[in-house]
């Protein structure tokens, strides 16, 4: 061997095990088969790996540290700090409650992203320390998670990530079904000209899934789709363009509540009162949805449940690292308020 430091990736390649499994074996964690453990330790020994103890305080052997990383959108790097979606405050409530039960110590950091959802800054001060696992909140790709965990490949669970085949465990919202149900609600209230308000799906893959649910509902009803595309954060222009280009639109589906509330304000400015002249449905059921005027009809996501399930899933993954990758999807439910009215003339 050369003088190059032996890494867990080296051991993983030689032992034909994942980097996460290697990390758990070298930290003497449970849940690894005897055959796999022996193979990893033999590979480490043959490579000359020198194990370094990571417990600095033997009196705290019951404490397990977990990195908890929250996606934060950076709208203006020079003038504004990154902002965390209000949706995640309720996810955090569930995470904290279940972490206490599981005796997991959550260590927080933000993951600032740009308009394309690319990570702008990795919190190495957190991720390079000894960790039992990681909870990553936001619609990140496997490649982004690989980048985050490159130096410390611990078990990880993704929360509010798209429910697509992938290599990490996921707690997701059934975005496509939820959007289909939202549009179906508008159709059942007699609306036939229904618009979509959404940004480019590259900014958030969840929005892409919700847009797909909208299109499927429109297709199933043999209607015509029309899209008001948000550029940057300018919801008002998207609504104005949609209503000018498609003046018969009597209802719109917005891919989250923030866009829906901005759409209501934009419609009012154009003389289209909600819900009498225009019905509006959002998605997420965030805190402000009930307090907007009129109160917003929306698709409620079990945000606290997402957090609780993420901790339970991580605890399982820590104990059984070789189990099949899991994806748990939560179906949103319709919350009817006052922003939808039955189409006139029916």
Secondary structure as GFF3:
##gff-version 3
##sequence-region A 1 346
A	DSSP	alpha_helix	8	15	.	.	.	ID=ss1
A	DSSP	alpha_helix	19	26	.	.	.	ID=ss2
A	DSSP	alpha_helix	34	47	.	.	.	ID=ss3
A	DSSP	three_ten_helix	58	60	.	.	.	ID=ss4
A	DSSP	beta_strand	64	73	.	.	.	ID=ss5
A	DSSP	beta_strand	83	84	.	.	.	ID=ss6
A	DSSP	alpha_helix	87	102	.	.	.	ID=ss7
A	DSSP	beta_strand	104	113	.	.	.	ID=ss8
A	DSSP	alpha_helix	124	127	.	.	.	ID=ss9
A	DSSP	beta_strand	133	137	.	.	.	ID=ss10
A	DSSP	alpha_helix	142	148	.	.	.	ID=ss11
A	DSSP	beta_strand	155	159	.	.	.	ID=ss12
A	DSSP	beta_strand	169	173	.	.	.	ID=ss13
A	DSSP	alpha_helix	175	188	.	.	.	ID=ss14
A	DSSP	beta_strand	194	199	.	.	.	ID=ss15
A	DSSP	three_ten_helix	201	203	.	.	.	ID=ss16
A	DSSP	alpha_helix	205	220	.	.	.	ID=ss17
A	DSSP	beta_strand	226	230	.	.	.	ID=ss18
A	DSSP	alpha_helix	235	245	.	.	.	ID=ss19
A	DSSP	beta_strand	251	254	.	.	.	ID=ss20
A	DSSP	alpha_helix	257	269	.	.	.	ID=ss21
A	DSSP	beta_strand	279	284	.	.	.	ID=ss22
A	DSSP	three_ten_helix	287	289	.	.	.	ID=ss23
A	DSSP	beta_strand	297	300	.	.	.	ID=ss24
A	DSSP	alpha_helix	303	319	.	.	.	ID=ss25
A	DSSP	beta_strand	327	330	.	.	.	ID=ss26
A	DSSP	beta_strand	333	335	.	.	.	ID=ss27
###
